[in-house]
């Protein structure tokens, strides 16, 4: 996985991005697709732009990124494969199709942009709890608990702030020494692809792997759903209304909820599950077990190879072919992922495997 941000870089990135974001609540009858045609060395290219009413910043329209294209195609009931095929092979037909459905079945939408790119096409009830707002809510509590900030990430669609708490740790295998620190992953999506979430994170000191606990009983979360917005409100009004009225109370409770996570009881319960995993059945045929895991969690061929390599690399003294070993093989493979979104997914899968019941795990351990 590519290098992430340290905490100073992360905060600077969040603040810098905030100044280039704009939101528009529109009637779809007032917007349209226009085509931008240009030549490059490899030939003629056409790309769509979404033109919005009275937009002074980018009057020719906003480029449509992959997330926004997926959301628009879904809302307009145009399958994404047809969207891309039509755009590539018959761009004027694409333009006519999209504009027809924007105008024929009008609805109110929120369009979220960054600089000259459209990044989300959402409901007019989307609550704009942005990365900046989440950061302001959680940083005081994190600093008060003297956390150790880990590499954190900001992708096109999500924010991942990671931190561990050295004062809350446990050796889950004293015979060989395998210390795990408690921590948190704070995530958010400004483009409609996830809630605001605070999940426990386990940081294994032996290999620096992370494991994300997604169980609802431990997580703190908030959906991006709020009141319906009027047409023509600007971003400043949206932020004023959303953050300072609708969601301020919730953001304030985050600090109390985080303090509850850090009281030690949550980690005791989670680390108890880790301890039990050492007594789980050992894998008989590692390659077959990884093939079974791959079927369940849809690993790519490369991901499966990385999991198998990490499983073989495990120290037999730590019984690394049991459930604990398989979970850590998956989180080790996560470090090889090409993007942060997928790496976090795999760190979550590591915990899911650790949480499998005995019957589910036996099917994997005895796979033939």
N, C-alpha and C positions, 0 to 999 in steps of 0.2 A: 504494500500500500504506500502511496506517495506520502512524503513527509507532511505532517499537519502543522498547525500553528501553535506556538507557545501562548501563554495567557495574554501577554502584552500584544502580540501580533493579532491574536483573536479579537481582543477588545477593539483594537484599531480598525480591523477589517469590518466589524459590525457597525462601528460608527461611520466609517467611510461609505459603506453600502447604503446606509440610511439616507444619505443626501442625494442619492441617484434613483430613489424609488418613487413612483407615482401610482396612484390608484384612480380609477374612473368608474363611476356607476352609470351605465348607459342603457338606453332602449336599443335593442339590436337592429331596429329599423333605421337608426341613425348612424350605423357604421357599415363599412363595406370592405371587401377584399379588393386590393389592387395588386397588379403584378409588376415586379421589378425585374427587368431583363438586363443582362450584362454579359460581356464576353471575357473569357479567360483563355489561357493557352490550350486548355483541353476542350474548348468549344463554347457553345452558347448555353447560358444558364437562365433559369426563371425561378424566382422565389416570391412567395406571397407576403404581403404586408397588410396589416389591419389598420385601416384609416378610421380615426375616431372624430366625432364632431367637435369643432372649435378647439382642436389641439394645437397650441401655439409652439410647443417645444419640438415636436417632430411632426410637422403638418403633412408630410408624405405618408406617414403611417409607421407602425411598429413591426419589426421582424417578428415572426412567430417561432418560438423555440419548440423543442420536442414535447415538453409538458403541455404547453398551451395548445399545440396541434392535437394532441391526444384528447384533451378536454373539450376542445371545439368539435372535433369529429364525433365524440360521444354525445354531446348536447344536441348536435344537429342530426344525429342518427345516420352519420356517414361512416361506415367502417374505416378504420385507420388504414387498412391495406388499400382500399379504394381511394382514399384521400391521397396517399402517396403515388399510387399508380396514375391517377388522373392528373395530378400535379406534374408528374414526369412526362407523361405521354400526350396529354391534352390540356395544357394549362388554362386555355380560355374556357374550356368546358368546366374545369375545376372552379374557376372564378365565378362562372354563371351558377354552378350548383351551390356553392357556399353562400353567395349573395342571395340566391333565391330562398334558401332555408332561413337565413338570418332575418329576411324581411317577411316571408310568408307566415312564419310562426314566431312572431315577435315576443320577446321576453326581456326582463331586466337582468343584467349581468354586471358583475364587477370584473373589470380588466385590471390586472396588476402588471406593472411594467418596471423595468430597470434600465435606465438610460434609453436607448432606442430599441429595446427588445421587449416584446410582450411575453410574460413568463407565466401567466395564469388567466384562465377564463372561468369565473366562479359564480356561485349564487350571490344574489344581492343581499344575502343574510350572512355572508362570510364575516367573521369577527377578526379584525386586523390586529391580532396579538403578534407583533413582530419580534425578531431576534433581539433587537435593542431593548424592548420592553421586558422580555424574559430575563435578559442579562441584568438589567437594573434590579429585578426582583430577587435574583438568586445570589448575585455576587456578595452582598453583605454577609449573608449566612455562611457561604463557603469560606470567606476570609476569616470569619469569627471562629470557625472550626479548624483553622490552620491546615487546610487541605493541601495536597500536593497535586498541582494541576498537571495533567497529562496532555499529550498531543491532541488537539481538538480540530474539528473540521467544519467547513462551510461549503456545501455543494450548491448546485443550481436550485435544488429543492429543499434541502434540509440543513439544519445546524446541529452539531454534536459537540457539546462541551463536556469534557471528561475530567474527573478528579478523584483521587483516593485520599483516605484519611489514615495516615500512619498510626495514629493512636488507637484505631479499631482494627485489630489484626488477630489472626489465629493460625497456629501451626496445625494443619490438618493431618499431618503424617509425621509425628515426632521422631520416628525411627530413622528417617532420612532427612528430615527438615524440609518442610514444604509450606512456607508461610504465605497466607493470602490476606491482603488488605481489603477492607471494605471501601466502597466508593460510590459515586453516582455518575450516571449519564443523563445529561439534560439535553433534550432534543426538541426541535420545533420545525414545522414546515409553514412557510409563508405562502405556499402555492397550492394548498389544499390536499397535500399528500400525507398528512399525519397531524396528530394532536400535539399540543404542548405536553411533554411528558418528562417526568423525573423517575428514573428507574435505578434500583440498586445495581452497582457494578462491582465485580470481583476482580482484583488485580493480583495475579500470581507472581511473586517476586522471583521465583526460580527461572522464569522464561519471559516475564513481562507481558504475558498474555492477558487480555481482558475478556470477561464473560458478563453478558448483560442479562439481568433477571427481569423477565417480562410479565411475571405473574401479577394479575390484577390486584391481589391482596397487598402487594408491596409497592405498587406503582402509584404515582400521583399524576393525574392527567386532566386535560381540559380540551373539549372540542372547540373548533373555530366556528361556532354558530352563535349568531346574535340577532338583533332586531333588523328588520328590512330597511334598507337605505333608500332615501329619495334620490331621484335623478339629479345629476349636475352638482352633487356635493364634491368638493375637492379633497385632496389627501389630508390637508391640515384639519378640515372639519371631521373627516373620518377618524383621524387619530384622537382629536379632542373628544368626540362623542364616544368612541369605542373604549379607549384606554381609561379615560378619566371618569367615565360614568358606568358603563356596562361591566368592565372587567377589572377595574381598580381593586374592588373588594376581593376578587379571586386571587389576583396577583399578590395581594398583601397576605393572604392565607398561606401562600406557598412557603413563606419563611417558617411558619409554625409546622407545616407538614414536613418540611425538610428536617427540622429539629427532631421530629418524631422518628424519622428514619435514622438519625444519627445517635439515638439514645442507646444503642448497643443491642437492644432486644431483637431488632430485625436481623442483624448480622448473626446473632446466636442461632436463630431459626434457620437462616440460609446456610450457615456453615455446618449445621447439623445434617443437612441434606448432603453436603459435600463429604462429610465424614462417613456417612452410610454408603456412599458410592464406592468406597474402598473395599467394601465387603461384597460387592456385586460379582456376578459370575464373570469369569475371564473369557475373552474372545478366543474361540478355537481356531478359526481361520480368518486372519485379519483382512485378507483381500475380499473374501465373501462378505464379511461384516460391513466393510466399507461400501461394497456394492449394494447391500441392503439399505444402509444409511442414505446412499445416493438416490435410491428409488423414492424414499420417503421425503427427502428434503430437496430433491431436484438439483443436486450439485452438477456443475459442468464436469466434463472429463478432466480438465486441468485441476479443478478444485478437488475432485476425488483422488487424483494422483497425489496432491499435496497432503491430503488427510492421511492417506496410506503411508506416505513417507514419514510424516510426523509420528504416526502410531508405531512404526518400526523403530524410530529413533528413540522412543521412550526407554527409560531406565527400568529394567525388569525388577529391580529391587523395590521400585515404587508401585509394582503391580500395574504398570501402565497399559496393560491390555484389558483392564476392567472398564467400568463405566466412566470413572474419573479420567482414565487415560484417553478414551475415545473423545470425551468432551474437550479435553485439552488439545488433542490432535486437530480437532475442528477449529478451535480458536487460534491455534498456531497457523493453520492454513489461511485463516482470515488475514494475516499480515501480508500475504502474497497477493491479495485482491487488488485489482487495478483501480478501484474507486472506493471511497469511504462508505457510500450507501450499502454496497454489497458486503464490505468488511463487517459493518455493524450487524447486518442480517446474520452473518455466519457466527459472530460472537453471541448472538441471541440463540441460534440453533445449538451452540455448545451447551447453554443452560437447559434448553429443552431436552436434549439427550440426557443430561444429568438428572433430569426430573422424571424420566420415563419410569413407569411402574415395572415390577419384576417380570411380568409376563411380556411386556413390550421389549424389555431389554434382552430377555432370554431368546426371543425370536431373532434378534440381531446377533447376539453372542454365539448362537448355535447355527447361524446361517451356513448352508452347505451348497 
